[in-house]
Amino acid sequence: MTNDQQTDDKPCCGDPMRRSLLQIGAAAAAAAVLPGKARADNDDPRRMERPQVGDFLVYAGGDQEGALIIEGAMHVGDEPVLAWAVDPTRKVQRDGSRLNQVVLLRLDPSTLDEETKPHAAAGFLAYSAVCTHMQCPVSGWIPEKQVLHCPCHQSEYDPKQDAKVVGGPAPRPLAALPLKMVDGKLQVAEQFIGKVGMSRQTM
């Protein structure tokens, strides 16, 4: 068991913004009572794995939940979305751990610093959606500042600077998930760079 897996069930906070993740978890729990293929998919160990090289990305919620995220689906300046990686062979979403969720956005490539550019694909950037402070979901976006925002304790991250902390109590950047574009489809190019979630010492 990895350190990330050990901290997976650690409550982050009582903030209502967690509801989307809790609903996803409830749906997964409900699926566990279904017979046949649904139960087999729910028990698939791939669901617990962190995003793997070659995985596609799909929407984690909303009207397009489960739909593949392609190049034309988001434009520069659109608000970020939450996403899961999906095994391209078995079509299994890696949604068995909230630490697997990523926040995806698209920015003007010319605005990215030199450390961030290698992780981007056509301006798309993906970071862990788990705050490094108390593991709340980083679900907010402040357009005038162009920063990702955690609504629990107001941590802010600059996606143009490899998710560097620019406000609040977060101790370190969000883990980056490098991307590549293959035939107009976003794919994971490397596994997470950096630790996902909070440090064990801060629990």
Contacts in CASP RR format, 6 or more apart in sequence:
PFRMAT RR
TARGET T0000
AUTHOR 0000-0000-0000
METHOD contacts of the structure
MODEL  1
MTNDQQTDDKPCCGDPMRRSLLQIGAAAAAAAVLPGKARADNDDPRRMER
PQVGDFLVYAGGDQEGALIIEGAMHVGDEPVLAWAVDPTRKVQRDGSRLN
QVVLLRLDPSTLDEETKPHAAAGFLAYSAVCTHMQCPVSGWIPEKQVLHC
PCHQSEYDPKQDAKVVGGPAPRPLAALPLKMVDGKLQVAEQFIGKVGMSR
QTM
3 195 0 8 1.000
3 200 0 8 1.000
4 50 0 8 1.000
4 97 0 8 1.000
4 99 0 8 1.000
4 195 0 8 1.000
4 196 0 8 1.000
4 197 0 8 1.000
5 48 0 8 1.000
5 97 0 8 1.000
5 99 0 8 1.000
6 200 0 8 1.000
7 99 0 8 1.000
7 135 0 8 1.000
7 197 0 8 1.000
7 198 0 8 1.000
7 200 0 8 1.000
7 203 0 8 1.000
8 97 0 8 1.000
8 98 0 8 1.000
8 99 0 8 1.000
10 135 0 8 1.000
10 198 0 8 1.000
10 203 0 8 1.000
12 18 0 8 1.000
12 131 0 8 1.000
12 134 0 8 1.000
12 135 0 8 1.000
12 136 0 8 1.000
12 137 0 8 1.000
12 152 0 8 1.000
13 134 0 8 1.000
13 136 0 8 1.000
13 152 0 8 1.000
13 153 0 8 1.000
14 152 0 8 1.000
15 136 0 8 1.000
15 151 0 8 1.000
15 152 0 8 1.000
17 136 0 8 1.000
17 137 0 8 1.000
17 139 0 8 1.000
17 140 0 8 1.000
17 151 0 8 1.000
17 152 0 8 1.000
18 136 0 8 1.000
18 137 0 8 1.000
20 60 0 8 1.000
20 61 0 8 1.000
20 82 0 8 1.000
20 137 0 8 1.000
20 139 0 8 1.000
21 98 0 8 1.000
21 101 0 8 1.000
21 137 0 8 1.000
24 60 0 8 1.000
24 61 0 8 1.000
24 95 0 8 1.000
28 42 0 8 1.000
28 95 0 8 1.000
28 96 0 8 1.000
31 38 0 8 1.000
31 39 0 8 1.000
31 41 0 8 1.000
31 42 0 8 1.000
32 39 0 8 1.000
32 42 0 8 1.000
32 43 0 8 1.000
33 39 0 8 1.000
34 42 0 8 1.000
41 47 0 8 1.000
41 92 0 8 1.000
44 90 0 8 1.000
44 92 0 8 1.000
46 87 0 8 1.000
46 90 0 8 1.000
46 92 0 8 1.000
46 94 0 8 1.000
47 92 0 8 1.000
47 93 0 8 1.000
47 94 0 8 1.000
47 95 0 8 1.000
47 96 0 8 1.000
47 97 0 8 1.000
48 94 0 8 1.000
48 96 0 8 1.000
48 97 0 8 1.000
48 100 0 8 1.000
49 94 0 8 1.000
49 100 0 8 1.000
50 94 0 8 1.000
50 99 0 8 1.000
50 100 0 8 1.000
50 191 0 8 1.000
50 192 0 8 1.000
50 196 0 8 1.000
51 85 0 8 1.000
51 94 0 8 1.000
51 100 0 8 1.000
51 102 0 8 1.000
51 177 0 8 1.000
51 188 0 8 1.000
51 191 0 8 1.000
51 192 0 8 1.000
52 85 0 8 1.000
52 87 0 8 1.000
52 94 0 8 1.000
52 188 0 8 1.000
52 191 0 8 1.000
53 188 0 8 1.000
53 189 0 8 1.000
53 190 0 8 1.000
53 191 0 8 1.000
54 88 0 8 1.000
54 187 0 8 1.000
54 188 0 8 1.000
54 189 0 8 1.000
55 85 0 8 1.000
55 86 0 8 1.000
55 87 0 8 1.000
55 88 0 8 1.000
55 94 0 8 1.000
55 187 0 8 1.000
55 188 0 8 1.000
56 68 0 8 1.000
56 69 0 8 1.000
56 85 0 8 1.000
56 86 0 8 1.000
56 88 0 8 1.000
56 185 0 8 1.000
56 186 0 8 1.000
56 187 0 8 1.000
56 188 0 8 1.000
57 68 0 8 1.000
57 69 0 8 1.000
57 83 0 8 1.000
57 84 0 8 1.000
57 85 0 8 1.000
57 86 0 8 1.000
57 102 0 8 1.000
57 104 0 8 1.000
57 126 0 8 1.000
57 186 0 8 1.000
57 187 0 8 1.000
57 188 0 8 1.000
58 65 0 8 1.000
58 66 0 8 1.000
58 67 0 8 1.000
58 68 0 8 1.000
58 69 0 8 1.000
58 83 0 8 1.000
58 84 0 8 1.000
58 85 0 8 1.000
58 86 0 8 1.000
58 93 0 8 1.000
59 65 0 8 1.000
59 66 0 8 1.000
59 67 0 8 1.000
59 69 0 8 1.000
59 81 0 8 1.000
59 82 0 8 1.000
59 83 0 8 1.000
60 66 0 8 1.000
60 81 0 8 1.000
60 82 0 8 1.000
60 83 0 8 1.000
60 84 0 8 1.000
60 95 0 8 1.000
60 101 0 8 1.000
61 82 0 8 1.000
66 84 0 8 1.000
66 86 0 8 1.000
66 93 0 8 1.000
68 86 0 8 1.000
68 185 0 8 1.000
69 81 0 8 1.000
69 83 0 8 1.000
69 104 0 8 1.000
69 186 0 8 1.000
70 184 0 8 1.000
70 185 0 8 1.000
70 186 0 8 1.000
71 122 0 8 1.000
71 124 0 8 1.000
71 181 0 8 1.000
71 184 0 8 1.000
71 185 0 8 1.000
71 186 0 8 1.000
72 184 0 8 1.000
74 81 0 8 1.000
74 104 0 8 1.000
74 105 0 8 1.000
74 106 0 8 1.000
74 124 0 8 1.000
75 106 0 8 1.000
76 106 0 8 1.000
76 107 0 8 1.000
76 108 0 8 1.000
76 123 0 8 1.000
77 105 0 8 1.000
77 106 0 8 1.000
77 107 0 8 1.000
77 143 0 8 1.000
78 105 0 8 1.000
78 106 0 8 1.000
79 105 0 8 1.000
79 141 0 8 1.000
79 143 0 8 1.000
80 103 0 8 1.000
80 104 0 8 1.000
80 105 0 8 1.000
80 140 0 8 1.000
80 141 0 8 1.000
80 148 0 8 1.000
81 103 0 8 1.000
81 104 0 8 1.000
81 105 0 8 1.000
82 101 0 8 1.000
82 102 0 8 1.000
82 103 0 8 1.000
82 104 0 8 1.000
82 129 0 8 1.000
82 137 0 8 1.000
82 139 0 8 1.000
83 101 0 8 1.000
83 102 0 8 1.000
83 103 0 8 1.000
83 104 0 8 1.000
83 126 0 8 1.000
84 93 0 8 1.000
84 94 0 8 1.000
84 95 0 8 1.000
84 100 0 8 1.000
84 101 0 8 1.000
84 102 0 8 1.000
85 93 0 8 1.000
85 94 0 8 1.000
85 100 0 8 1.000
85 102 0 8 1.000
85 188 0 8 1.000
86 92 0 8 1.000
86 93 0 8 1.000
86 94 0 8 1.000
87 93 0 8 1.000
87 94 0 8 1.000
88 187 0 8 1.000
94 100 0 8 1.000
95 101 0 8 1.000
98 130 0 8 1.000
98 135 0 8 1.000
98 137 0 8 1.000
99 128 0 8 1.000
99 130 0 8 1.000
99 135 0 8 1.000
99 196 0 8 1.000
99 197 0 8 1.000
101 128 0 8 1.000
101 129 0 8 1.000
101 130 0 8 1.000
101 137 0 8 1.000
102 126 0 8 1.000
102 127 0 8 1.000
102 128 0 8 1.000
102 129 0 8 1.000
102 177 0 8 1.000
103 126 0 8 1.000
103 127 0 8 1.000
103 128 0 8 1.000
103 129 0 8 1.000
103 138 0 8 1.000
103 139 0 8 1.000
103 148 0 8 1.000
103 174 0 8 1.000
104 124 0 8 1.000
104 125 0 8 1.000
104 126 0 8 1.000
104 186 0 8 1.000
105 124 0 8 1.000
105 125 0 8 1.000
105 141 0 8 1.000
105 148 0 8 1.000
105 159 0 8 1.000
106 122 0 8 1.000
106 123 0 8 1.000
106 124 0 8 1.000
106 125 0 8 1.000
107 120 0 8 1.000
107 123 0 8 1.000
107 125 0 8 1.000
107 146 0 8 1.000
107 159 0 8 1.000
107 160 0 8 1.000
108 123 0 8 1.000
109 117 0 8 1.000
109 120 0 8 1.000
109 122 0 8 1.000
109 123 0 8 1.000
111 160 0 8 1.000
112 120 0 8 1.000
112 123 0 8 1.000
112 125 0 8 1.000
112 160 0 8 1.000
113 160 0 8 1.000
113 161 0 8 1.000
113 162 0 8 1.000
115 161 0 8 1.000
115 162 0 8 1.000
116 125 0 8 1.000
116 159 0 8 1.000
116 160 0 8 1.000
116 161 0 8 1.000
116 162 0 8 1.000
116 176 0 8 1.000
118 178 0 8 1.000
119 125 0 8 1.000
119 126 0 8 1.000
119 162 0 8 1.000
119 176 0 8 1.000
119 177 0 8 1.000
119 178 0 8 1.000
119 179 0 8 1.000
119 189 0 8 1.000
119 193 0 8 1.000
120 179 0 8 1.000
121 179 0 8 1.000
121 180 0 8 1.000
121 181 0 8 1.000
121 186 0 8 1.000
121 189 0 8 1.000
122 181 0 8 1.000
124 179 0 8 1.000
124 181 0 8 1.000
124 186 0 8 1.000
125 159 0 8 1.000
125 176 0 8 1.000
125 179 0 8 1.000
126 176 0 8 1.000
126 177 0 8 1.000
126 178 0 8 1.000
126 179 0 8 1.000
126 188 0 8 1.000
127 138 0 8 1.000
127 148 0 8 1.000
127 157 0 8 1.000
127 159 0 8 1.000
127 163 0 8 1.000
127 174 0 8 1.000
127 175 0 8 1.000
127 176 0 8 1.000
127 177 0 8 1.000
128 138 0 8 1.000
128 174 0 8 1.000
128 175 0 8 1.000
128 176 0 8 1.000
128 177 0 8 1.000
128 192 0 8 1.000
128 196 0 8 1.000
128 197 0 8 1.000
129 137 0 8 1.000
129 138 0 8 1.000
129 139 0 8 1.000
129 174 0 8 1.000
130 136 0 8 1.000
130 137 0 8 1.000
130 138 0 8 1.000
130 174 0 8 1.000
130 196 0 8 1.000
130 197 0 8 1.000
131 137 0 8 1.000
131 138 0 8 1.000
131 150 0 8 1.000
131 152 0 8 1.000
131 153 0 8 1.000
131 155 0 8 1.000
131 170 0 8 1.000
131 174 0 8 1.000
131 197 0 8 1.000
131 198 0 8 1.000
132 155 0 8 1.000
132 165 0 8 1.000
132 170 0 8 1.000
132 171 0 8 1.000
132 172 0 8 1.000
132 173 0 8 1.000
132 174 0 8 1.000
132 195 0 8 1.000
132 197 0 8 1.000
132 198 0 8 1.000
132 199 0 8 1.000
133 150 0 8 1.000
133 152 0 8 1.000
133 153 0 8 1.000
133 155 0 8 1.000
133 168 0 8 1.000
133 169 0 8 1.000
133 170 0 8 1.000
133 171 0 8 1.000
133 198 0 8 1.000
133 202 0 8 1.000
134 152 0 8 1.000
134 153 0 8 1.000
134 198 0 8 1.000
135 197 0 8 1.000
135 198 0 8 1.000
136 150 0 8 1.000
136 151 0 8 1.000
136 152 0 8 1.000
136 153 0 8 1.000
137 150 0 8 1.000
138 148 0 8 1.000
138 149 0 8 1.000
138 150 0 8 1.000
138 155 0 8 1.000
138 157 0 8 1.000
138 174 0 8 1.000
139 150 0 8 1.000
139 151 0 8 1.000
140 148 0 8 1.000
140 149 0 8 1.000
140 150 0 8 1.000
140 151 0 8 1.000
141 147 0 8 1.000
141 148 0 8 1.000
141 149 0 8 1.000
142 149 0 8 1.000
142 156 0 8 1.000
145 156 0 8 1.000
146 158 0 8 1.000
146 159 0 8 1.000
146 160 0 8 1.000
147 156 0 8 1.000
147 157 0 8 1.000
147 158 0 8 1.000
147 159 0 8 1.000
147 166 0 8 1.000
148 156 0 8 1.000
148 157 0 8 1.000
148 158 0 8 1.000
148 159 0 8 1.000
148 163 0 8 1.000
148 174 0 8 1.000
149 155 0 8 1.000
149 156 0 8 1.000
149 157 0 8 1.000
150 156 0 8 1.000
150 157 0 8 1.000
150 170 0 8 1.000
153 168 0 8 1.000
153 169 0 8 1.000
154 167 0 8 1.000
154 168 0 8 1.000
154 169 0 8 1.000
155 165 0 8 1.000
155 167 0 8 1.000
155 168 0 8 1.000
155 169 0 8 1.000
155 170 0 8 1.000
156 165 0 8 1.000
156 166 0 8 1.000
156 167 0 8 1.000
156 168 0 8 1.000
156 170 0 8 1.000
157 163 0 8 1.000
157 164 0 8 1.000
157 165 0 8 1.000
157 166 0 8 1.000
157 170 0 8 1.000
157 173 0 8 1.000
157 174 0 8 1.000
158 164 0 8 1.000
158 166 0 8 1.000
162 173 0 8 1.000
162 176 0 8 1.000
163 173 0 8 1.000
163 174 0 8 1.000
163 175 0 8 1.000
163 176 0 8 1.000
164 173 0 8 1.000
165 171 0 8 1.000
165 172 0 8 1.000
165 173 0 8 1.000
171 199 0 8 1.000
171 202 0 8 1.000
172 195 0 8 1.000
172 199 0 8 1.000
175 192 0 8 1.000
175 193 0 8 1.000
175 194 0 8 1.000
175 195 0 8 1.000
175 196 0 8 1.000
175 197 0 8 1.000
176 192 0 8 1.000
176 193 0 8 1.000
176 194 0 8 1.000
177 188 0 8 1.000
177 190 0 8 1.000
177 191 0 8 1.000
177 192 0 8 1.000
177 193 0 8 1.000
178 188 0 8 1.000
178 189 0 8 1.000
178 190 0 8 1.000
178 193 0 8 1.000
179 186 0 8 1.000
179 187 0 8 1.000
179 188 0 8 1.000
179 189 0 8 1.000
180 186 0 8 1.000
180 187 0 8 1.000
180 188 0 8 1.000
180 189 0 8 1.000
181 187 0 8 1.000
END
